[in-house]
Amino acid sequence: QWIYLSGEYVDKSEAVVSVYDHGFLYGDGVFEGIRVYDGNIFKLEEHLNRLYDSAKSIMLHIPYEKEELEQIIAETVRKNQLETAYIRVVVSRGAGNLGLDPTSCIEPRVVVIAEALALFPKELYERGVRLASASSRRNRPDILPPQVKSLNYLNNILVKMEANQAGVDEALMLNDQGYVTEGSADNIFIVKNGTIYTPPVYLGALEGITRNAIIDLAEEKGYEMKQEPFTRHDVYVADEVFLTGTAAEVIAVVEVDQRQVGDGKPGVITSHLLSEFRKITTTDGVQ
Ligand code: PLP
């Protein structure tokens, strides 16, 4: 397996970075997760825009033009002869002194990993997932904007651990005011009386590429689609709940905090959006 590592393609066994890298020492960096469907890199431009925006927000200079990085990503997929894959792009501040100050980090590290995708089991899509709300909260947008996909994922890891402890598949993350924001690595949607709702990102969610694709699809298919704040109560009494993300695509939620959602089976609108989403994954990509 070839890994792109700051200018070279190296074997997986040689793809190592310094222990002085501030990505490792402090979580100082940004990343993206991208999918390849039948040789097409899905929404590559959107992912690159988010990566460069995240980097800009934390004043991290990515040492390539977007087009160059696009080529590098495509080449990494090609070199590994992958048709269906998951790509991880990481840009870290690079190696420096032990102090927090990033001015000693001269050269950002750019890593691209592409590997065969471990798909979520099919039965999970048929049965739907169970959620539990976590006590750890999404950090406030004025502290570290959740729109920055940074290497600091402790919030998300802590809620995922809470979900594991509760014996469910995924966590429901709230913000400091108790509004629903997202899952540990997915955005959330609810359906009530035929209208689809997702939280506005300013409440504390990553602006998911899959989220945006689903908003567009929902509108295109004639559903009423609203970005409005909602609470756990609204999730409990929703007719349908689903999560979206690069890894999860669109996945139904059938239980939240031990309350059954709807009739306990993936909902009709959720299933419709999943099938429509699957239609665009192979046609909306970069080859
Ligand atoms: N929310 C968080 C915190 C994430 O890490 C992700 C995954 O990237 C998502 C939501 C879903 O975003 P996307 O659809 O771009 O994968």
Residues whose N, C-alpha, C, O or C-beta is under 5 A from the ligand:
A	BS01	PLP	G33 E182 G183 S184 A185 D186 N187 L206 E207 G208 I209 T210 R211 T244 G245 T246
